[in-house]
Amino acid sequence: MGDDPVKSVVFLDRDGVLNRAIVREGRPYPPTSVEEMEITPGAAGALGRLLDAGLLLLVVTNQPDVARGKQTQAAVEAMHAMMAGVLPVHDFIVCYHDDRDDCSCRKPKPGLLRIGAERHAVDLATSFIVGDRWRDVDAGAAVGCRTILLDCHYAERGPTNPPDATVASLAEAVDWILDCYNTTE
């Protein structure tokens, strides 16, 4: 980390947090193209508030459809380029593996967060993760981040570790983060 100041970060899951997840039979799925991607209403403004508070914004996302042969890495990168044009995020950190690959970066394992922390000189203990699935909460808990579950009522199990907050929207998550961050500065 050298002499760089240590930063607090908000890790953001992508699908279901920054863009609309496609829900089928109660389960979330990612969009398949830029044309299918719909940014969450109010996301740019909500993220702008975090940016104004001095927080670093890193997207951490599992994209296993690449390993499954259902999606290309180029298509995922095109979606991220589109998002970067409309959302004030600093970096996209992606796991392209499937569970069977047993990698260290696929959430709920904390590898993506550790990569982000190393790449951007982040203090994980003063950082946050916002996600819509148990995998996000458990990854954040594994590295000591404060965890926020954006509850979309999916038909899947909950996190092993209870989230620090459960919210109904990204705007509500941002309010909670700013309340915590402003009292710890």
N, C-alpha and C positions, 0 to 999 in steps of 0.2 A: 504494500500500500504506500510505501514511501512517506513523503511529507504531505500528501494530499489529505484534505480534511475528510473525515469519515462522514458519510451521508446516511440519512434515513430515506427509505424507499417505500413506495407502495407497489407491490407486485400485483398485477391484474391478470386474471384469467381472461381469455379472449371470448370464446363462444358462451353466450348466456350472460356475459357481463358487459363487454364492449360492443358486441353485436348480437343480434337475435339468434338464438339457437333454434334449429328446426326440431320441433318436438313431435315424435311419433310414438304412440302407445306409451306415453309418459316418460320417454327417454330422449335426452338431448342429442342432436347431431349437428355437425358443423355445416355451414354452407359449402357448396361445391365450386363456386366461382365468384368472381368480383360482382357479377350481375345479380347473384343470389344473396350477396351479403347486404344486410340491413343494419346500419349502425344504431345502437341503442339511442332513442331520443334523449336529448339532454346530456349525452356522454361528453361532448367536447367542453361544455360549460362546467360540468362537474370536475373533469380532469384539470381544467384551467384553474379552478379553486385550489386544488392540491399543488399545482405548479406554483401558483402565487404564494403559497405557504412555504415554498422552498423544498418540497419533496420531489424526489426523483421518481419517474414513472416507468416501470418495466413490465412489459407483457410477457407472461410465462404460460406457454400453451402446449398441451399434448396434441399432436396431429397424427394419430396412428393410422389414418387411412392411407398415408404414403407407404408405410410398411406393408399394408394389406393390399396394395396395388389398386386401390379405389380412387386415389388422388395423386397428383404429381407435386413434387416439391416446388416446381415453377409456379403452379397455380396457387399454392399456399403463399409463396413469396409475393405474387401479384396482389393477393388480398391484403397482405401486410403493407405493401407499398401504397395501396389505396387508403388504408387506415391511417398510415403515417401522414398522408396528405390532409386529413381532416381531424385527427386527434393529436394532442400534444404529448406524445409518448417518446421516451428517450431510446428505447431499444426493444426488440422482439427476440426472445430466447425460446427456441422451439425444440421439442422432442418429437422426432419422426418415427419413433419405435412403437411396437405393439407390446402388450404385457409379456408375451412369450419370449421377447428378446431379453428380458430381465436386465435392462439397463439401469443405470443409477439416476438417469435424468427424468424418467417418466413418473409424473405425479401419480401416486402419493409419495414416492421417494423424493427427497429434497434436492436432487442434483441441479435442476433448473435454477432454483433459488441460490444455491451455492455458486453456480456459474455467474449469475447476476451480481452477487455480492463481491466476488473476486474481480470481475470485469470493471465494476463501478465503485469500488472502495466503500461498500455498504456496511453499515452496522445493523446486523440482523435483529439484535435485541431491541432496537428502536424503530423497527420497520413493521409493515403491515402486509397482509395478503387479502385480496378480495376475490372470492370465487363462488361459483354456483353449484359446486359439487363437493362431495366428501373428500375427493382426492386433493383438492386445493387446500382445504382446512387441515388435513393430516400432513401435507407437505410443509405448510407454514408452521405447524406445531413442532415438527421434527427439527426445525432450526431456531425455534424460539421467537418467531414473529407473532404479533397479535393477529388473530384470524377473524375474518368477517365472512359469514355465509350469506350470500344473496339467495334467499330461499325461493326457488322457482317451483317447488312442490313436485319434483320429479319422482317417478316411481322407481326409486333405488334406495339403497341403504344410506344411513346418515354417517357422519364422520366418527371415527374411533375416538378422537379427541373433541370435546365440545368446543364450538367456536366461542371466541370472546364476545362476539355480537352476531345476532341474526337480524337481517334487514330485508326489506321488500323491494329496494331499488338501489341503483348505483348512487343516486343523490343522497339517500339515507346513509349509505356506507360512507360517503365523503363527509357528511355531517359528523358521524361518529368518529372518524379518523381525525378530523380537525379538532374536535373536542378533546380527544386524547393527546394529540400532538401539541396543541397549544398549552396544555397543562403540564407538559413534561419538558418544554423548552427551557 
